Amino acid sequence: MSSKKTQKYRVEITKTAESDLWEIRQYITADNQTAADNLVKEIEQQIASLEQFPFRCSVISESQKLGKEYRHIINGNYRTIFRVDGSRVIIMRVIHGARLLSLEVFER
């Protein structure tokens, strides 16, 4: 057995991403409170899972335009977009996959 320790990353969520989650919850709650709670809980669990192996997630195509490597993890119709900075995973946005990505919000 290997005694190699897995690196653990510190996950940080930007105010923009927190706002995205709040808006998702509010939008879905209009139709189904339970579905909204379950979806947000699933997304939050996915975000927490990025403490280990964030590089398992694919690089997004928008990275070329930004000059930095951004990755995403997908839950149903939603994309959680993040970047790895040293030992930190920074959650930048949580958006609907059909929504156009506004590149200006990445560096907030």
ZIJO-V140191 format. One line per field, one symbol per residue. ss: DSSP state (2 for helix, 1 for strand, 0 for the rest). A space follows every 10 residues. Layout:
ss = ???
This chain:
ss = 0000000001 1110222222 2222222220 0022222222 2222222220 0002220110 0022220000 1111100111 1111100111 1111110000 00222220
